[in-house]
């Protein structure tokens, strides 16, 4: 690596004078910071994606004393010095920001590293690996997109911690009112548990959502995805920038679950009238159940949610009809579904662990009582996410979205496999969908020529991207597969459906950026799907293809498709004024 010299000793940023240091000096300060598994977080020399070594004048900015400022946006440069490239901001003391702390870009942003306590009203982070070493006090903390990651050591006080596809690791929650994961659990918390030999060990577990967004946030700042999922939207960042809160304190009855006892008893009564026995719904990798049973002579009813796909989290709320007691259980299980750790208490017990069980019971009740008849073409917004990934639709129903196009035989085979084993059970976050309108595609362009040139047919990842045929031929076997990114970007993925099926054998979801798309399996966090082996055997049997075992193999398939269709697709998109990413070759 070439020698990096600092262009000047100090710089003014957001009204604060920072010391300018180079990569080597930064390494001396942050190189030994560790996560909750004692693994080092930063390598400023080898991690050239987070800390590029190809930019001119790469620097870190260092504050050695406590800092107070009004707002803090972590830009890469300043108007006065546009030729510098800021890799990160390091605060050795406390950081107090009156209104808002925010990253610069979801794809990449300077790192925020604070050794003291961080205090602000709102903090929204993404695009980098961030570290808050002395705890955090705020109203709302949001994390967005899988290019970012956050580690917080010390005490955390917040009304809302909200993650939309970004890992967030916490040492402890001192006073946290709500945790909301937009899709899969992305928030992790350390817990002290007793091992089998009686020793106390610290473990890091994924933490399920404790509320719906509408339970705690002002309705004006809630939007809905095409799957019906509640997300922060409607210019909430303008409120953040003003130093105001999106929390609706008039919803205290909801976010404090003050009437949960009566509500839960009513849930049990409704479900017991619906069925005298078990009621079960499995949607994607989450299972919802109502189970009446007798234990030690007492009659119970249980409402539960169990999150699979490697998370193995079960949340159960039980009502004893005889003594009228409610029991709440949060349980983490091993791969054999045996209990590893449990939190058990009644409905009046304090602690955010019990909030997630109450949220699970409420969610399960909504799922188990939802009407889903064959003739129901319209779904409530709250239930859309369940219906979209339901594998119960017939091949005839699936074919409707293809119009006059014949469904390729390979896709029919995939439909039959999914029908037997279930959506999202054989390749991470992938599932065939019924999409009988062009609502999602129309968000790119409402010109008929554009949206009628694609047929969406599958969900591509957990954040809302989708796969579609690009209709360049009357025979879909000759039409490439593209991915529509939920955060932007339309890219060619595979030459045909068989090539896409081959990509799916890596068993990891596709990542879609504005500039490019890729598959990346991180072995440290990878959890095998339950029907992966059956899928691999099926692919070998039907197509004589061996399962893909490396990220590099997926690049070959994608690059082959790009060579044939990328230029043509970009020219087509440009016709409709759709911005094209600049992919590095």
Secondary structure, DSSP 8 states (H G I E B T S, - for coil): ------S-SEEEETTEEEEEE-HHHHHHHHTT-B-TTS-B---TTT-TTTS-SSSTTEEEEEE-S-EEEEEEE--SS-STTTT-EEEEEEESS-EEEEEEEE-S-SS---EEEESS-EE-SEEEEESSEEEETT-EE-SEEEEESTT-EEEE-S-EEEEEEEEES-EEEES--SEEEEEEESSS--EEEEEEEE-TTS-EEEEEEE----S-GGGTB-GGGEEE-TT--EEE-SSHHHHHHTT---B-GGGHHHHTTTTHHHHHHHHHHHHHHH-SS-EEEEETTEEEEEEEEEETTEEEEEEEEEE-TT--EEEEEEEETTT--EEEEEEEE-TTS-EEEEEEEETT--SHHHHHHHHHHHHHHHHHH----TT-----GGGHHHHHT-TT--HHHHHGGGTTS---HHHHHHHHHHHHH-TTSSSTT-EE----S-HHHHTT---HHHHTTEEEEEE-STTS-EEEEE-SSSSGGGS-EEEE-TTS-EEEEESSHHHHHHHHTT-S-EEE-SS-EEE---TTT----TTHHHHHHHHHHHH------SHHHHHHHHHHHHHHHHHHHHHHHHHTT--------
